[in-house]
Amino acid sequence: MIMRSGQQLLLPASPVFIWGSLLAALLFNMMPFGRVLWLPDVLALVLLFWSVHQPLRVGVGVAFMFGLFMDVNQTSLLGLHALAYSVLSYFASQAQRHLLWYKVPLQALQVLPLLALAHAVQMLIRLIGGGAFPGWMLLLAPVLEASLWPVVSVLLLVPQRRAPDRDESRPL
């Protein structure tokens, strides 16, 4: 892929770091904050990030697996989060090349519809399963997640950044 001018060359992502960040996001989502609907889904955000930046390592299957973990943890309909995360991961991998051409703040605007779609899938499955309408505060969650996109992007790309100046101890 052709890089934009001024874009920094990144080191390959470590699989240990990828899986560690996914597990940390899963543990954060499993914390007992109560049923706050507008609380950002950190696991969806990290899955989205890795689906965009590493689509061969983190794909629909990984998203489905982590979705099942969330379903079991929250005692929701089995497959609710799994379907939402799978849809999110699929569309993220489809929009990957388009999304990476933009700078991070503009990526947040591009990611907002994907996150809204994941929340809409969850809400639709809950309504089909006989649940009550959760309220309009649910619209706040994708906006908060999209506003967290620059923070997540910077934090998860830190280990991949190369040193800007070369010397004898860093030949690359």
Beta strands, then each sheet from edge to edge (+ up, - down):
end
